[in-house]
Amino acid sequence: MTNDQTKHLAASLDAEEALLPFVPHLLQDLWSLGFSPEAPLRLLERNLHEAPQHVVDLGCGKGALLIHLAKRFGWHGRGVDIVPEFIAEARRYANDWGVADALDFEVKDMGEELAKGGERNLVLFGFDSEALGELQEALARIAACVALSGHLLVDLAWARSGHSADLPSEAQVLDSAHAVGLRLVDREMLDPAWVATEGSRHVELIRRRAKELAIRYPEHSAAFEAYVMEQEAENQLLTKEAHCGYLLFARSGQKAR
Ligand SMILES: C[S@@+](CC[C@H](N)C(=O)[O-])C[C@H]1O[C@@H](n2cnc3c(N)ncnc32)[C@H](O)[C@@H]1O
């Protein structure tokens, strides 16, 4: 992994770089590493009436969303993630759920996946680091790889008005998308109470694993504790200062910049 990839990976997982080797252990009890697949499933079911031919999930983690799409709608797809342990888990879940033939998972940088060219009918992307650049640049790079009739599903958090969180505003998100030739089709915002409960559940699962690791590696115990605290702080930020949700975009017909 290059230095930049490591930096972006650490940001996307809210971890210090030194802790990255332990992250698969810390996250072993979670399948979905972002929000639950239910909201995006509702959004896609409401808006996409034909199975997209080429679905790609950039930073698919352990494949939770793609596996649900394959199981629920019979869609085929491909997921890439830079963490080999996550891809191994994605393949295992796909087998367990009986959808391994419909899905292809690969350890790969998302930028390299886009650079290989081709047109996708549906791209799934969580904006949680600058692995593809700042928001507008990331959207532009993805939009350039979406077929004219295709869609982009983005999960992200934006700052609630009046809050100075280190997050973009709703207007910045929508303006950035518009500027690169994307039109908002529909959205599914998450209930803050649900985000809080689900976030706390995740933190408790992580805390248990952090305690295990602190016994095995006492020299890193402060770092494990700091990781749990960082997850708690992230949870507070998402529940109190942000709106979290899924936005479905279509190509607007104008050329993506
Ligand atoms: C917050 S997690 C979300 C995972 C998944 N989308 C989900 O909802 O379960 C972000 C994911 O992006 C992956 N990631 C970070 N940088 C990446 C890169 N440069 N290329 C591919 N994947 C990357 C991480 O390994 C992680 O699995």
The ligand as a MOL file (V3000), in Angstrom:
LIG
                    3D

  0  0  0     0  0            999 V3000
M  V30 BEGIN CTAB
M  V30 COUNTS 27 29 0 0 0
M  V30 BEGIN ATOM
M  V30 1 C -16.5810 2.8410 6.2360 0
M  V30 2 S -16.0640 1.4240 5.3740 0 CHG=1
M  V30 3 C -17.5350 1.0380 4.4670 0
M  V30 4 C -17.5180 -0.3500 3.8740 0
M  V30 5 C -18.7740 -0.7780 3.1330 0
M  V30 6 N -19.1230 0.1450 2.0850 0
M  V30 7 C -19.9050 -0.9820 4.0980 0
M  V30 8 O -20.8070 -0.1190 4.1350 0
M  V30 9 O -19.9000 -1.9750 4.8240 0 CHG=-1
M  V30 10 C -14.9850 2.0840 4.1220 0
M  V30 11 C -14.3180 1.0110 3.2820 0
M  V30 12 O -13.4870 1.6300 2.2900 0
M  V30 13 C -12.3400 0.8240 2.1400 0
M  V30 14 N -11.2790 1.6170 1.5100 0
M  V30 15 C -10.6170 2.6910 2.0180 0
M  V30 16 N -9.7240 3.1710 1.1290 0
M  V30 17 C -9.8360 2.3900 0.0150 0
M  V30 18 C -9.2050 2.3990 -1.2730 0
M  V30 19 N -8.2670 3.3080 -1.5960 0
M  V30 20 N -9.5800 1.4830 -2.1850 0
M  V30 21 C -10.5200 0.5360 -1.8650 0
M  V30 22 N -11.1410 0.4760 -0.6680 0
M  V30 23 C -10.8170 1.3980 0.2650 0
M  V30 24 C -12.0330 0.3670 3.5600 0
M  V30 25 O -11.2130 -0.7650 3.6010 0
M  V30 26 C -13.4330 0.0880 4.0880 0
M  V30 27 O -13.8190 -1.2330 3.8840 0
M  V30 END ATOM
M  V30 BEGIN BOND
M  V30 1 1 1 2
M  V30 2 1 2 3
M  V30 3 1 2 10
M  V30 4 1 3 4
M  V30 5 1 4 5
M  V30 6 1 5 6
M  V30 7 1 5 7
M  V30 8 2 7 8
M  V30 9 1 7 9
M  V30 10 1 10 11
M  V30 11 1 11 12
M  V30 12 1 11 26
M  V30 13 1 12 13
M  V30 14 1 13 14
M  V30 15 1 13 24
M  V30 16 1 14 15
M  V30 17 1 14 23
M  V30 18 2 15 16
M  V30 19 1 16 17
M  V30 20 1 17 18
M  V30 21 2 17 23
M  V30 22 1 18 19
M  V30 23 2 18 20
M  V30 24 1 20 21
M  V30 25 2 21 22
M  V30 26 1 22 23
M  V30 27 1 24 25
M  V30 28 1 24 26
M  V30 29 1 26 27
M  V30 END BOND
M  V30 END CTAB
M  END
